[in-house]
Amino acid sequence: MDKDLIKKAKAVLDGNFQEKGYSIPCKGLYPFQWKWDSGFIAIGFAHYDMGKAKLEIETLLNAQWGNGFIPHIIFHVDTDTYFPGKDFHQSELHPLSNKKYPSTGMTQPPVLGFTLEKMYSIAKNKTDILNFIEKNIDKVYNNHKYFYENRDPQNEGLVYIYHNWESGTDNSPLWDDIWETMDSPEYTFTRRDTDLVDPSQRPSKREYDHYLHIIEIAKQHNYSDEKIAELSPFLVQDPLFNSMLIKSNYSLISLYRILGNNEDKIEQLKQWQKKSIASFNKKLFDEELGAYIHYDLRNEKPIRFVSSSSFSPLFAGIPSKERAQIVVNTMLAKFGDDNMYLCASFDPTNERFNPKKYWRGPVWINLNWILYFGLKDYGFNEVAQRVKEDSIELIEKAGFYEYFDARKAIYNSEKGGYGGNNFSWSAALLLDLINN
Ligand code: DGY
């Protein structure tokens, strides 16, 4: 391995850290704080600068709303280099929104529980990190409470997302059929992302119309969860999002046990957990595909495609041993060709696969990190090792990009790294992978 890689990773992270105590995902494209990015970034910082790791999380939690909600973007600075910004989202419409920190009115996968547990396991000074965790853990618990109490209309233990940006897998082909059900207006707006990155690597104008339309509907109802559940044209139970929640539930249980005196919260978390895992296995597993899939709650139908999200339940201990084997077989059969790096974000054998376009095919380091630990937990050590080595090789070959072409041959003639460069979580999670 490139000996300088660790040094370079730290330079990327330090370069993206802002005075106000948070990190941007990368320069240019993403000038604010993003929720799930911050979790992964804190894990990277924990390996060499726990002060920054703690600040990253504290700054995010400062932006929490009165109802426990944590937004997906916190607009810490004023800039017109990103669209749609705070004037479009208008988080102040929600009565319990955070009046100090303008944000979006949507969220992102709940990574903070397992981020805190990771920080605890990495920390050398356990007393200090436990003090930090004690100060912040209830905020994360309240965030989970928000999800179970507001995002689960049929009381199944599975929470919904109401926007593709909440999934984190923004323009996945998974959503294509939902767009077909929508009659979004043609909005007039100026995008900034396509000035900064080759448009062939970003979502289309029509997709952005749909993205904006969902937000307009939520805004008309002041981001009321009840109204969104009733009216949002996009309402999905996402296996990645729910796996992150379940993994984080486990982490909160472990950390509350270490802290002591939190029996009521541990009991509540266990109850959520039991119900969530049972429903997850019943509703989100597709026998025929041999993988976990998404469910379209608005149109009451399964979304029958395999994506890297389909394998994320391994990370949260959701499948039985037998089912885990089926899931891994599917991964290897569809995504594991020798000419391909693991793990493409969307089924490479499907006609909707696009190796260059954001979440329609490229490899993402955060998903690989999730899969690496999931595979290891179930004893699939060889596949786990392959995911780890592929991740390191991609970064060595292309640099700290946002996403990567899964086709090995492309690297003979092209760069293969796409989207933003010097991307924080690619650097952060490389540091964590190398240390494992
Ligand atoms: C973007 O701007 O593409 C972001 O990923 C939204 O979260």
Residues whose N, C-alpha, C, O or C-beta is under 5 A from the ligand:
A	BS01	DGY	W165
